[in-house]
Amino acid sequence: MLNELAQKIKNKSILEQLRYLAERFSEKIVFSTSFGQEDQVITDLIFKNNIPIKIFALDTGRFFEETYKVWNKTQEKYDKPIHVYFPDKEEVEEMVSKKGPYSFYESIENRKECCNIRKVKPLIRALKGIDLWITGLRAEQSQARTDMEFFSHDESFSTTKFSPLKDWSLKEVVDYLQ
């Protein structure tokens, strides 16, 4: 299926790719934003062009104030919903009560526990029943991503991941946003 999808979007603009995939996957397609520059490009394309793709964010409860400001400005600009998934309140309360608010600095085990509670479990809920998950990943962001493909199977969440900005440079992202 990944090769078939790659062939279908080959030589299409990112806008045409998003439109095609929204039609193909209907209500089983989502885009996750963390409000970074790459994600703002994709959000703009989806919202400005009224592409029926649900956009969501994982609010871990540990965002910087600047992130909330960008989130707020984004919703004001487009007047469209950005769905939010929070971690389970009881799990966060128990973890912080027992280990403190910065336990993730103390050990790898604590960091994994914190990420599981604050990110992984909410992401599992967000991706339940979803066949295509759009991300803002770019190949040049890190050495580990240089060989990434536009489409990949994410075994952790049993879904296909699509990274439409894979080949974009940081300059292209910044230029788009200006």
N, C-alpha and C positions, 0 to 999 in steps of 0.2 A: 504494500500500500504506500510506503514512503516514497519509493521510486515513481509510482504512478502520480502521486501528488506533486512531486518535484517536476515531473514532465508537464503537468497541467499548468503550473504557474510559471514555467520557464519563459523568459522573454516578456513577461507581463510587468507592468509598473507595480510598485508596492500597493497602490490604491486598487488596482485591478486584482491583485492577489487577495487582498482582504475581502473585496466584494465576492470574488469567486468562492473563497473558503466559507464566508458567511452563508452563502446560498447552499453550498454543498453540505455543511454541517448544521445548518439551521440553529436550533436552540442548544446544541451540544458543543458550542464553541465559546471560549472566554478569553479575556486578556487580563493578565495580572499586572498591576502597576505598583511601583514603589515610589513613584513621582520623580524619578531621576530624568535626566535629559532624554535618554532614549525612549523611555516610557511616555514622555510628553509628546514626542513625535507621533507615536502610535495612537495615543489618546486623541490627538488633534485630527489625525486621518479618520479615525472611527467616528468621532463626534461631529466634526465639520461636514462629513459626507453622509451622515445618518446611516452608517453601516450597522445592521442589527447584531452587534457583538456586545455581550455583557462585559463590563469592565469592573474589576474588583480589586480591593486592597486588603492586605493582612495588617491589621493594626495590632502590633505586638504589645502595645502599652509602653513602648520604649522609643517611640519616634522622637526625633529632634523637633523643636518648635518650628524650625524652617520647613520641615516636611509637612506639618499641619497647615502652615500658611500656603504652601504650594497647592496642597489638596483643596483648601478653601477657594483659592483663586481659580483653580481649574473648574470647580463646580460652578462658581459664579460666571466664569467666561462662557461655558457651554450650556449651562442650565440643564444638565442631564445628570442622572444618578451615577455615583460610583459606589457600588455595593461594598460593604465592609464585613470582614470576618474577624472576630475577636477570639482570643484564647478562652478556654473554659475558666470562669471566674474562680471556682473552688480550687482548681488545680494550681492556679497562680497564687492564690491566697495561702494555700498549704505550703508550696515551695518557698515563697518569700518569708512566711512565718517561721519555718524551720531553718532556712539557710541564709536569709537576708536578701536584700535587693541586688547585690553584686556577686552572688555565689558563682556565676558563670566565669568569673575571673580566677576562681580558686582551683579548679581542676577541669580536665577534659570531660570527665563524667558529668560534672555539674553543668558545663556548657552544653553538652548533648541533651541533658534533661531540660534545660531552659529552652533550647531550640525546638525540642520535640513538643513541649507544652505551648510555647508562644507562636511557633511558625508551622511546624509539620502537621499537627492535628487540625488547626484551622484550614490549612491548605488542602488536606484530605477532604474536609467538608466542602470547600469551595470547588473542588474538582470532581466531586461525586457525580457520576452520570455524564461526565464531559468527555468528548472524543478528541477535541483539539484545544490545546492550551497555547496561547500566543504569549511570547516573552519579548523583552527588549534586549536580549543578549546580542553582543557583537563579537566577532572573531578576534578583533584586535585588542579587546579588553584585557586579555591575559594569554599567556603561553598555552595554558590548558585548553583554550577555546579555538586555537588557530586551525584545527582540523574539523571543527564543528560543521554540520550540514544544516541546511534550512529546516529540514524535518528530522526529528529523532524520536525514538520511542523511549518514554520515561517509565522505566519499570517500577520505580518507587510509587508512582501514582497511577500506573496502568493507563496511560494516555499518550497521545502523540503531541509532541511539543514543536511549535513552529516559531522560528526566529527570523522575521522578515528583514531585520536590520543587520543580519549576519555580515554582509560585506561592506557596510557603511563605515566610513572613518569618523573619528570624533569631529573633524571639521565639517563633514556633511551633516551631522546631527546638529551642530551649533548653527550652521548656515540655514538649515531648515527652520529652526526656531526663531530666527531673526526676521 
